[in-house]
Amino acid sequence: MSDNHNEPEVHNKASEWKTFLVLTVCLFPALSVALIGAYGFGIWFLQMFLMGPPGH
């Protein structure tokens, strides 16, 4: 009976590591790039409407 109890725990640890790696390697960098890009686009967009085109 104790062997059946240990299998889900091992499976949970493997699943936790896979989830951790996906989050840290794929999701967080992608979200960081997307958020920084969206922030830059928002600033550019607001400057285009609030300040007008660049002059001399």
Secondary structure as GFF3:
##gff-version 3
##sequence-region A 1 56
A	DSSP	alpha_helix	2	22	.	.	.	ID=ss1
A	DSSP	pi_helix	23	27	.	.	.	ID=ss2
A	DSSP	alpha_helix	28	50	.	.	.	ID=ss3
###
